């Protein structure tokens, strides 16, 4: 069968060249449409209980933004000029299309009681740039009289500050994400350079965008370096341009076809599928070496080019098919997992590797059928002394020193098994980055000073609609918050409880000692104000759903990983 296949390829080589050219043109067009994944990777199947709960939470609370945070190690309350620039930075960033809100000590708000309309109004705490240190001192006093902000935007122990920039998900997860995010960073970098201040950057959107850009840049670099190294190795081995050129055509077509198939399947480039092009190069080059080497050895025996090509396909083609098929089948096993990102990787890898085998057989057979036989000097690699001696040593060792071979591999297996016991599952957000990367350093800074930046949500179900505001449930939420507040791995928790405490303080004319939950005896006095706040959907809707059956506690957690050690 394999010999018949070789004769078929040689006989219809012009037709096959046309088919390859047309198919490659189609795949090249499709490859141009493949996109980098901008959203969070779907690691779980759609029916996974955790994902179902998460999707329901997103729908219930209409989560429409993601938060990017920046921080500075400066006391803004001691420098009116710097405070005004920080205030201006927040306003400039908030004007960028796609930015939802900007929250910092320069854009903090206060809740004021309107006794006429029996409602609460949200008013900015800062109405404009400050004119003197005295105004800034008054602002600091007003800010510190609002317990809601305690250790939220400003660390009182070291005077460090942060700015939280909420970005709309539909904008951040779009193809224009790099430009959108870049416009924000341009504003921040300008502030940083003009004031000679080091800015700390973090938040899930920043980490995701940086890692995505890193993957994109390193993918190109990896492919380039892989191609350069393989070209050098091939040229040193064959000492001829023709084998190198054909090998590069094989892997080049393999990369184009794999990216085209990725787009046809509707997949995006993720952290895993980005490995497909380098994988094609790594697998394709050995294919080429096996086939070309056999072609040269056959020519050296009998000098008949057609006969040599038939033997290449019939003898090495079968072995190459088996090695490619087993490798592809190994990747195909990923489709039996429940991780969508692994399933996509497994399918693309399987199809790409099997396509690579077809490309290798066709291109090498057709290519050398048109080329003149190589000169004797180009086949000297078949008789190199060091290669012959190395092969002879292997044969002698496995034939006459079997007990040493067995002993070596048993010892190697024992060491490997021990190594398996040392493997730990970390699950850190920044696992893909070096430990000294600036993102990792800035993330640790936020964890030390503000408790972390990784979103962590708790949902409370009251059991029935309009029950979430019951005193007993609110007290339970408050007690839960206190538990998290005592753990340094978490940031300050925010929930409906904090909003109601803020409202109670406003009801008592901003008295910070009144920052407590509304008692059962006070509920009658607050009823009209709470109802109007609910109608306005401005104070409470972020923390409770429209049915008032569910509530949320929003926290940011440190990147502690799955083992809890960071």
C-alpha positions in Angstrom: 0.0 0.0 0.0 2.8 2.4 0.9 4.7 1.7 -2.3 1.5 2.3 -4.3 1.0 5.6 -2.4 4.5 6.7 -3.4 3.9 5.9 -7.1 0.6 7.8 -6.9 2.3 10.8 -5.5 5.0 10.8 -8.1 2.5 10.2 -11.0 0.0 12.9 -10.0 2.5 15.3 -8.4 1.3 18.3 -10.5 -2.3 17.8 -9.4 -1.2 17.4 -5.8 0.8 20.6 -6.0 -2.3 22.4 -7.2 -4.4 20.9 -4.4 -1.8 21.8 -1.7 -1.6 25.3 -3.1 -5.3 25.9 -3.1 -5.8 24.3 0.4 -2.9 26.4 1.8 -4.4 29.6 0.3 -7.7 28.8 2.1 -5.9 28.0 5.4 -3.8 31.1 5.1 -6.9 33.2 4.7 -8.5 31.5 7.7 -5.3 31.9 9.7 -5.5 35.6 9.2 -8.8 35.6 11.1 -7.7 33.7 14.2 -7.9 35.9 17.2 -6.2 36.0 20.5 -8.5 35.1 23.4 -9.4 38.2 25.4 -11.9 36.7 27.8 -11.2 34.5 30.8 -10.4 30.9 29.6 -13.3 28.5 30.1 -11.6 25.8 32.2 -14.9 24.1 33.2 -17.7 22.5 31.2 -20.9 24.5 30.8 -22.8 22.1 33.1 -20.2 22.2 35.9 -22.0 23.2 39.2 -19.4 25.8 40.0 -19.7 27.4 36.6 -23.5 27.3 36.7 -23.5 29.1 40.1 -21.0 31.7 38.8 -23.1 32.4 35.6 -26.2 32.7 37.8 -24.4 35.1 40.1 -23.3 37.2 37.1 -26.8 37.4 35.7 -28.3 38.1 39.1 -26.1 41.0 40.0 -25.4 42.2 36.4 -21.7 42.2 36.8 -20.6 44.5 33.9 -17.1 45.7 34.9 -13.7 44.6 35.9 -11.3 46.5 38.1 -7.7 47.7 37.4 -5.9 49.2 40.4 -2.9 51.4 40.7 -1.1 52.5 43.9 1.5 55.0 45.1 3.7 55.2 48.1 3.0 58.8 48.7 1.0 60.7 51.4 -1.5 62.6 49.2 -2.9 64.4 52.3 0.5 66.1 52.8 1.0 67.4 49.3 -1.8 69.6 47.8 -0.1 69.7 44.4 0.3 66.0 44.1 -3.3 65.5 45.4 -4.6 67.7 42.7 -2.7 65.8 40.1 -4.0 62.5 41.5 -7.5 64.0 41.4 -7.0 65.2 37.8 -5.7 61.8 36.8 -8.9 60.1 38.1 -11.1 62.6 36.1 -9.1 62.2 32.9 -9.2 58.4 33.1 -13.0 58.4 33.8 -13.5 60.3 30.5 -12.1 57.4 28.5 -14.8 55.5 26.6 -15.2 52.1 28.3 -14.3 53.2 31.8 -17.2 52.8 34.1 -16.1 54.5 37.4 -12.9 55.6 39.0 -12.7 55.4 42.8 -9.9 57.0 44.9 -9.6 59.5 47.7 -9.8 62.1 45.0 -13.2 60.8 43.8 -14.7 59.4 47.0 -18.4 60.1 47.6 -20.5 60.9 50.6 -24.1 60.1 51.4 -26.2 63.1 52.5 -29.7 63.0 53.9 -32.5 65.0 52.1 -35.2 65.5 54.7 -37.6 67.1 52.2 -37.6 64.3 49.7 -36.9 61.7 52.4 -34.1 60.2 50.4 -30.3 60.0 50.4 -28.2 61.8 47.8 -24.7 60.7 46.7 -22.4 63.7 46.6 -18.7 63.9 45.8 -16.5 64.3 48.8 -14.0 66.3 46.7 -15.6 69.0 44.6 -12.5 70.2 42.8 -8.7 70.8 43.3 -7.7 72.0 46.7 -6.2 75.4 47.1 -4.1 75.0 50.2 -2.9 72.5 52.8 -5.6 73.8 55.1 -8.3 72.6 52.6 -6.5 69.3 52.3 -6.5 68.9 56.1 -10.3 69.5 56.2 -10.7 67.0 53.4 -8.7 64.4 55.3 -10.8 65.0 58.4 -14.0 64.5 56.4 -12.6 61.4 54.8 -11.5 59.9 58.1 -15.0 60.5 59.5 -16.3 58.0 57.0 -15.6 54.4 58.3 -16.9 53.0 55.0 -13.5 53.9 53.4 -11.3 52.7 56.2 -8.3 50.9 54.6 -10.2 50.7 51.4 -8.6 53.4 49.3 -6.0 54.7 51.8 -3.8 52.8 54.2 -3.6 54.8 57.4 -0.6 53.0 58.8 1.8 54.0 56.0 -0.2 56.6 54.1 -0.2 54.7 50.8 -3.1 55.2 48.4 -4.7 53.3 45.5 -7.1 54.1 42.6 -9.6 51.6 41.4 -10.6 51.9 37.8 -13.7 49.9 36.8 -13.8 49.0 33.1 -16.9 47.7 31.2 -16.4 44.0 30.3 -17.8 44.4 26.8 -15.0 47.0 26.1 -12.2 45.2 27.9 -13.0 41.7 26.3 -13.3 43.1 22.8 -10.6 43.0 20.0 -9.9 46.7 20.8 -8.8 45.8 24.3 -5.1 46.7 23.7 -5.9 50.1 22.4 -8.5 50.8 25.1 -6.2 49.6 28.0 -3.3 51.4 26.4 -5.2 54.7 26.5 -5.6 54.3 30.3 -2.0 53.3 30.8 -0.9 56.3 28.7 -2.6 58.6 31.2 -1.1 56.8 34.2 2.4 56.7 32.7 2.3 60.4 32.0 1.4 61.1 35.6 4.2 58.7 36.7 6.8 60.4 34.5 5.7 64.0 35.2 5.8 63.5 39.0 8.8 61.1 39.1 6.7 58.6 41.1 6.8 54.9 40.9 3.3 53.5 40.2 2.2 50.0 41.3 0.0 48.2 38.8 -2.3 45.3 39.5 -5.8 43.9 39.2 -7.1 41.0 37.1 -7.5 43.0 33.9 -3.9 44.3 34.1 -2.6 40.8 34.8 -4.6 39.3 32.0 -3.6 41.9 29.5 0.0 41.7 30.4 0.1 37.9 30.2 -1.8 38.0 26.9 0.7 40.5 25.4 3.5 38.4 26.8 2.1 35.2 25.2 1.7 37.0 21.9 5.3 38.4 21.9 6.9 35.2 23.2 5.0 33.1 20.6 6.5 35.1 17.8 9.9 35.0 19.4 9.7 31.2 20.2 8.7 30.5 16.6 11.6 32.7 15.2 14.2 31.1 17.5 12.9 27.6 16.8 13.1 28.2 13.1 16.6 29.6 13.3 18.0 26.8 15.5 16.4 24.1 13.3 17.8 25.7 10.1 21.3 25.8 11.6 21.0 22.1 12.7 19.6 21.0 9.4 22.3 22.8 7.4 25.1 21.4 9.6 23.7 17.9 9.3 22.9 17.9 5.5 25.3 20.7 4.3 22.9 21.5 1.5 20.3 24.2 1.0 17.7 21.9 -0.7 16.9 19.7 2.4 16.7 22.8 4.6 14.4 24.6 2.2 12.1 21.6 1.9 12.0 21.1 5.7 11.1 24.8 6.2 8.3 24.5 3.6 7.0 21.4 5.5 6.8 23.1 8.9 5.7 26.4 7.4 2.7 24.7 5.8 2.1 22.9 9.0 1.9 26.1 11.0 -0.4 27.7 8.4 -2.8 24.7 8.3 -2.9 24.5 12.1 -3.8 28.2 12.6 -6.4 27.9 9.7 -8.0 24.9 11.3 -8.1 26.7 14.6 -10.1 29.5 13.1 -12.4 27.2 11.1 -13.2 25.4 14.4 -14.1 28.8 16.0 -11.3 28.5 18.5 -9.2 31.4 19.7 -5.5 31.5 20.6 -5.2 30.7 24.3 -2.2 30.1 26.6 -2.4 26.4 25.4 -3.3 26.7 21.7 -0.5 29.2 21.3 1.9 26.2 21.8 0.6 24.5 18.6 2.9 26.4 16.1 6.1 25.6 18.0 4.8 22.0 18.5 4.4 21.7 14.7 8.0 22.8 14.2 9.4 20.4 16.8 7.5 17.4 15.4 7.9 18.3 11.8 11.7 18.6 11.7 12.3 15.0 12.9 9.8 13.9 10.2 11.9 15.6 7.6 15.2 14.3 8.9 13.9 10.6 8.9 12.5 10.9 5.3 15.4 12.9 3.8 18.0 10.7 5.5 16.4 7.6 4.1 16.3 9.1 0.7 20.0 9.9 0.8 20.9 6.4 2.0 18.9 4.7 -0.7 20.4 6.9 -3.4 23.9 6.0 -2.1 23.0 2.3 -2.5 21.6 2.2 -6.0 21.4 5.8 -7.4 17.8 5.4 -8.7 15.9 8.5 -7.5 12.4 7.2 -8.3 13.2 3.9 -6.6 14.6 5.7 -3.6 11.5 7.8 -3.2 9.2 4.7 -3.3 11.3 3.1 -0.6 11.3 6.2 1.5 7.5 6.3 1.6 7.1 2.5 1.9 9.6 2.0 4.7 10.0 5.3 6.6 6.5 6.6 5.7 4.9 3.8 7.7 7.1 4.4 10.8 6.6 8.2 10.5 2.8 7.6 10.4 2.9 5.5 13.5 5.0 8.0 15.5 2.8 10.9 14.4 -0.4 9.0 15.0 0.6 7.9 18.5 1.7 11.5 19.3 -1.6 12.9 18.0 -3.6 10.3 19.8 -1.9 11.3 23.0 -3.0 14.9 22.6 -6.5 13.7 21.6 -6.9 12.2 25.1 -7.3 15.8 26.3 -10.8 15.7 24.8 -11.8 13.2 27.5 -11.2 15.9 30.2 -13.9 18.3 31.3 -11.7 21.4 30.7 -12.9 23.2 27.6 -9.4 24.8 27.0 -7.8 21.3 27.2 -10.4 19.9 24.8 -9.8 22.6 22.2 -6.0 22.1 22.5 -6.4 18.3 22.1 -8.5 18.6 19.0 -6.3 21.2 17.3 -3.1 19.3 18.2 -4.5 16.0 16.8 -5.6 17.5 13.5 -2.4 19.6 13.1 -0.1 16.6 13.7 -1.9 14.3 11.4 -2.0 17.1 8.7 1.8 17.5 9.3 2.3 13.9 8.4 0.4 14.3 5.1 2.4 17.5 4.4 5.7 15.7 5.1 5.1 12.8 2.8 3.7 14.9 -0.1 6.2 17.8 0.0 9.3 15.7 0.5 8.3 13.1 -2.2 7.2 15.7 -4.7 10.1 18.1 -3.9 12.9 15.6 -4.4 11.2 14.1 -7.4 11.9 17.4 -9.2 15.4 18.0 -7.8 18.6 16.5 -9.1 20.3 13.8 -7.0 22.5 15.3 -4.3 26.3 15.3 -4.7 28.3 12.8 -2.8 29.6 15.5 -0.5 26.0 16.2 0.6 25.5 12.6 1.8 28.7 12.4 3.9 26.6 12.7 7.0 25.6 9.1 6.4 29.1 7.9 7.1 30.4 10.2 9.8 32.7 8.3 12.2 31.2 9.7 15.4 27.7 8.8 14.4 28.8 5.3 13.4 30.7 4.9 16.6 27.8 6.1 18.7 25.3 3.7 17.1 27.8 0.9 17.5 28.2 1.7 21.2 24.4 1.7 21.7 24.1 -1.7 20.0 26.9 -3.2 22.1 25.6 -1.8 25.3 22.0 -3.1 24.9 23.3 -6.4 23.7 26.0 -7.3 26.1 25.4 -5.1 29.1 21.7 -5.6 29.7 21.8 -5.8 33.5 23.5 -2.3 33.6 20.9 -0.9 31.3 18.1 -2.4 33.4 19.7 -1.1 36.6 20.1 2.4 35.2 16.5 2.6 34.1 15.2 1.1 37.3 17.1 3.8 39.3 15.9 6.5 36.9 12.3 5.3 37.3 12.7 5.3 41.1 14.0 8.9 41.1 11.2 9.9 38.7 8.6 8.4 41.0 10.1 10.3 44.0 10.0 13.4 41.9 6.3 12.9 41.2 5.6 12.9 45.0 7.2 16.4 45.1 4.8 17.9 42.6 2.5 20.5 44.2 -0.6 22.1 42.7 -0.3 25.9 43.3 -3.1 27.4 41.2 -1.6 30.9 41.5 -2.8 33.6 39.1 0.8 34.6 38.3 2.2 31.0 37.9 3.1 31.7 34.3 5.4 34.6 35.3 8.9 34.6 36.9 9.0 35.2 40.6 10.8 38.5 40.1 8.6 39.8 37.4 7.3 43.4 38.0 3.6 42.1 38.0 4.4 39.7 40.8 6.2 42.3 42.8 3.4 44.8 42.4 0.8 42.1 43.3 2.7 41.4 46.5 2.7 45.1 47.3 -1.1 45.3 47.0 -1.5 42.2 49.1 0.7 43.6 51.8 -0.9 47.0 51.9 -4.5 46.4 50.8 -5.2 42.7 51.2 -5.0 41.5 47.6 -6.7 42.2 44.2 -8.1 38.8 43.1 -12.0 39.0 43.2 -13.7 36.8 45.7 -17.5 36.8 46.0 -19.9 35.3 48.6 -23.6 35.0 47.8 -26.2 34.9 50.5 -29.6 33.4 49.8 -32.4 34.5 52.2 -34.7 31.7 51.0 -37.6 34.0 49.9 -37.9 37.3 48.1 -37.7 40.5 50.1 -36.2 38.8 53.1 -32.5 39.8 52.7 -33.0 43.0 54.7 -34.3 41.2 57.7 -32.3 42.1 60.8 -31.3 38.6 61.6 -29.8 38.0 58.1 -28.1 41.4 58.1 -26.4 40.5 61.4 -25.3 37.2 60.0 -23.8 39.0 57.0 -22.0 41.4 59.3 -20.6 38.6 61.4 -19.4 36.9 58.2 -17.6 40.1 57.2 -15.9 40.3 60.6 -14.4 36.8 60.0 -12.9 37.9 56.7 -11.8 41.3 58.1 -9.6 39.4 60.6 -7.7 37.6 57.9 -4.8 39.6 56.3 -5.2 37.5 53.1 -8.5 39.4 52.3 -9.2 43.0 51.6 -11.9 45.0 53.3 -15.3 43.3 52.7 -18.1 45.3 51.1 -21.8 44.3 51.2 -25.3 45.6 51.8 -24.4 45.8 55.5 -21.7 48.4 54.8 -24.1 50.4 52.6 -26.8 50.4 55.3 -24.2 51.4 57.9 -23.2 54.3 55.6 -26.9 55.2 55.2 -27.4 55.2 59.0 -24.4 57.4 59.5 -25.8 59.8 56.9 -29.2 59.8 58.6 -27.6 61.0 61.8 -25.9 63.8 60.0 -22.6 62.1 59.3 -21.8 61.1 62.9 -19.1 58.3 62.6 -20.2 56.8 65.9 -23.5 56.0 64.1 -21.8 53.8 61.6 -23.7 50.7 62.7 -26.5 48.5 61.4 -30.0 49.8 61.6 -31.7 48.3 64.6 -35.2 46.9 64.7 -36.5 49.9 66.6 -35.1 52.3 63.9 -36.5 50.6 60.9 -39.7 52.6 60.9 -37.8 55.9 60.7 -35.7 54.6 57.8 -38.4 52.9 55.8 -39.2 55.8 53.5 -35.5 56.5 52.9 -34.7 52.9 52.2 -37.6 52.5 49.8 -36.6 55.7 47.9 -33.0 54.4 47.8 -34.3 51.2 46.3 -36.3 53.0 43.7 -33.3 55.1 42.7 -31.3 51.9 42.3 -28.2 54.0 43.2 -27.3 52.8 46.7 -28.4 49.2 47.2 -28.7 47.5 43.8 -24.9 46.7 43.7 -25.2 44.5 46.7 -28.6 42.9 46.5 -30.6 41.5 43.6 -33.9 42.9 42.3 -35.9 40.4 44.3 -34.2 41.2 47.5 -33.7 37.5 48.1 -29.9 37.4 47.3 -27.1 39.5 48.6 -23.3 39.5 47.9 -20.2 40.2 49.9 -17.4 41.5 47.6 -13.8 40.9 48.7 -10.4 40.9 47.1 -8.2 38.0 48.1 -4.4 37.6 47.9 -3.0 35.2 45.3 -2.7 32.4 47.8 -3.1 29.6 45.3 -4.7 26.2 46.0 -2.3 25.3 48.8 -2.9 28.6 50.7 0.8 29.5 50.8 1.0 31.9 47.9 
